[in-house]
Amino acid sequence: MNVELIEKAKVRIPSIPVLVNVISKRVRQLNMPGERPYVKPLSYDEDKADIALREIAEGKLASEVDFTEIAKAEAAHTRWSQPGALKGLGPSR
C-alpha cells in the first residue's frame, strides 16, 4: 500500500479502524467478477487496496457512521458495568 495514499485517505476518513474496514470491504467488492472501480486504475496490475485508497482520497467513496447507535451501545454497556448493577443476581441458595 502506498503511504501517500493512506495519508490522503485519512483526511477523508480520520478514524483508522473505520478506514481499514472501508478499504477491506471495497477490496472484497473489487475482487468480485464484474465489479468496476470508481477511479481509473493507473496500471493493469495496480493493487486493489491502492485503488480503494484512491477512491477514498478522491472522494468517490465515503463512510457513514450512525453515532446514535454507538451512543445506545455505550449506554447499554455502561448500565451493566456500574457497581451494584448485578446485585442480587448471584446463584440462588
Order of alpha helices (4+ residues) and beta strands (2+ residues): alpha-alpha-alpha-alpha
